[in-house]
Amino acid sequence: MGYLIAASLAVLMAGSAGAHEKFKFVGAVAAITADEIAIKAIDGAIYEMDFLDTAAVLDKNRNKVDRATLKVGEKVVVMALGHDMFDLEAVEVQLTER
């Protein structure tokens, strides 16, 4: 019985350890590479995150656009997942001015 309870707790803890928090950043693209994007948020802080090929890039009407069109200085809203502010992955980048 004790083994069953311990195994159940281990499964619950492992499940919550893998969970990601949702983050939303509003600001401008500060830097961009093939696999990373940095956003200068409206609070003045710069947040760096992974920018995988699976991340959607959308115009202000939520139509998909080519990620190669992203430029430094463009105003964006970025939805990201991560464990904390230092471990982030961009999931969606929405341009706000085009």
NORSULWO-V622290 format. One record per run of one state. SS is the DSSP state (alpha for helix, beta for strand, coil for the rest). FROM is the first residue (numbers start at 0). LEN is the number of residues. If there is no record, write none. Layout:
SS/FROM/LEN
SS/FROM/LEN
This chain:
coil/0/1
alpha/1/16
coil/17/3
beta/20/12
coil/32/3
beta/35/6
coil/41/4
beta/45/5
coil/50/5
beta/55/3
coil/58/5
beta/63/1
coil/64/2
alpha/66/3
coil/69/5
beta/74/10
coil/84/2
beta/86/9
coil/95/3
